[in-house]
């Protein structure tokens, strides 16, 4: 089954906040962090290590709130667990094709 992946990146240069939205035909995942210049390299490095199968799982913490993300690889799939820690602990799960997710990010950064 073929999915259309899209990416939108919003960087607030005055405050450093970043939001990276990646979607396919059925889901939308938003990666948000308060310190983009730290979060973006960490995210890209983590995805690269997962793609090269040098790691199988990594936790990325948000800066500016207590949310965190767990990225893991299962075969060719990228599994993402987003843990929101506002008033109640809420967990959201996503599954993407790792290669297509990375291609979408590349396209998003080129815009």
N, C-alpha and C positions, 0 to 999 in steps of 0.2 A: 504494500500500500504506500502510495506517495503522499507526502505531506508538504505543504507550503510553509516554510519557516520565514518569519519576518522579525526584524529587530529594530527597535527605536531606542536611542540613547539620549538622555537629558543630563547635561552637566551644568550645574550652577557654579560658574567660575567665581562669583563673589563670595560664596559661602563654602564651596567645595563639595556640596552634596551631589550625589550621582544616582541616577535610576536607569537601569538597563532592562528593557522589556523584550523578551523573546516569546514568540507565539508560534503555534502550528495550527492545524485545522480545528483542534478541540480544546486547547489550553493556552493560558497566558501566564508566564512567570515573570515577576518583577524582582530584580535584585536591587536593593537600595542600601546606601551607606552614606554616612555623614562626612567621611573623609575620602573622596574619590581618588586622590593621588596615592593613597595606600591600598584602597580596595581593588582598584582596577588591575594593578600588577599582580596582586595576590590571586584574584579571580583567574586571570589569564595564565599565570604560572600553574595554578591548580588544574585547570582544564588541560594544559599541555602535559602535565605529569600523568593525569588520568588517561589521556589519549595514547601516550607512549607506554602505558601499563606499568609505570614506575611506582605508582601508588594505586590503591583501590578505593580509598575514601579519604575525605578531608573535611574539616569543619572550618567555615569562614564566619567570623564574627562581624556584626555590623558595628559601625562607629556612630555614636549618637543615640543609640537605643540598645536594648538588651536582646534584640532578635539575633538569631544565628541561622546559618544554612549548613546542611551536610550534603556534600556532593559525593556521589559514588558511581562507580562504573560496574555495569552488569552486562557482560558480553559487549555488544556494540551500543548499548543504551547508557544514557546519562540519567541517573536517578537523583532528584533533588528533594530534600526535606527542608522546608522552611518552618522554623519554630518562632512563632510570635510570642513574646513574653509580656504583653501589655497588662491588662487587668487579670486575664486568665491565660493560661498556656494553650495556644492553638497550634496545630501542626497541619501544614499543607504539603501534599506530595505531588511531584511532577515526574514525568518520564519523557525524555526526548532521545532521538538518535544523536549520539555524541558528535559525530562528524558534521552532521547538518546543523547542529546547534552552534558549533564553532564557525562554520561557514556563515551563518546568519550574523554572528557577532562581528566577524570580519567585514561583512557588507555594511553593518550598522556603523562601524567606526569609519568606514570610507565616506559616508554621507556627510 
